[in-house]
Amino acid sequence: MKNLGYSEAQILGTIEKIEDLQVTERVVLKKGNLDIDPMHEKLLAQHKKTNASNEKQEQKKRELKMSTEEHEADLKQLYVMGSSQLDMMIGSVDKNSVPAKNFRRIRSRMKRPFTDEAFEVEPAPQPTPEPAPLRP
């Protein structure tokens, strides 16, 4: 609606009022030599087409949201699976071996625990120091 200067709600509300007026004032408009019936049908058809394209757009938004949620769930599962397997790999070799050191290096780079909000966990806020008591 950038170029029209009106919101979608404003346009739809105005069009509904025009459609209502075309019906309620039909006789007056016909007396004024305006062939209102084909105009009304054309406006109704465009309104129906607009509603259909809006529904299509809204459906795509819902599908995108579901797709994003599915991807985030898959990504979390991948992280958990890889992390678990890395733990098993570390446990299967001698702790002092070169492979174990490499495995632990990767483990230390992984963030824990995995949160639903994001991969990174925000640090806890630092407590505010208590002011020194005033001496009388």
N, C-alpha and C positions, 0 to 999 in steps of 0.2 A: 504494500500500500504506500510505498515511499513516494511515488510520483503523484498520487491522487490527493494527498493531504488529509485523508480521512482514515479512521481505523476501520477494520473489518466490521466491527459491531455497529459503527455509525452507518456504514453503507447498507448493511443488511436491514437495520432498523428503518432506514429511510425507504428502502425498496419495498418493505412490507407495508409501510404506510401508503406508498404510491399504489401498490396492488389493491389495497383496501379501498382507496379512493376511486380507482378504476371501476370497482364493483358498485360501491354505494352511490357514486355520482354518474353512473353509466347513462342514465336518461338525459341528464343535463348535458353531458359531453356529446351525446348523439344529436341533441338539438342544436349544438354548436357546430354541426357538420364534421365531427371528428369520428372516424371509424375506429372506435375504441376496442372492439372485440379482437381483431387481429393483433393490435398493439399489446393488449393484455395477455393474449396467448404467447406472444413472442417473449414478453417479459417473464412470464411464468416458466417458459422453457429454459431461458437463460438462468433463472434463479435455481431451477432444478439441476441444471448442469453445474452451476457453481457449488451447490450443496454436495453433489456427487464428487467433484474434484477436491472439495474440502475433506470429505470423509476418506477419500483415497490418501490424502496427505496425512491425516490423523492416524490412519492405519499404518502407514510407513513409519511414523514416529513411534507407535507402539511396538512395531517389529524391531526397530533399531534399539529401543530400550531393552527389549527381551534379549536381543542378540548381544548387547553389551553386558547384561547380567550373566548370560551364559558364558561369554568369554572370560569374565572375571572369575566365575566359579571354576572354569577349566584351568585358568592360570593359578588359582589358589591350590587346586588339586595337584597340578604339576609341581608346584613349589613343595608341597607337603611330601609328595612321592619322592622327589629328588633328595630332599633333606633326609628322609627316612633311609633311603638307600645309601646315602653318604655315611650316615651313622653306622649302618651295617658294614660298609666297606672299611671304616675305621676300626670297628670291632673285630674284623676278620684277619687283620695283619698285626704283626708285632708292633707295639706302641712306639718303640724306638727306631723302627725302620724308616728308610727314606720315603717309601710310599705313604706311611702313616703321617709323616710330617707334612707331605704335600696335601693329603686329605684334610688334615686339621687346619691347614692354612686356608683351604676353601671354606671349611666349616666356620672359621673365625670371621670370614667375610660375609657370611649369610646373616641376615637380621633375624633375631628371635625375640619374642614369639611373633608369628604371623598374625596380623590383625586384619579384620574385615575392612577397616577404614582405608588403610594404605600399607605399603610395604615398610615405610619408615615409621618408627614409633617416636613420638615427641618426648623429649626429656621431661621429667617431673619438675615442677617449679621449685625453685630454691626457697627454703623457709626465710621469712623476714626475721632478721635478728631482733631480739628483745632489747629495748632501750635500757640503758643503765638506770638503776633507781636513783631518784633525786635524793641528795643528802640534805637533811634539815640544817 
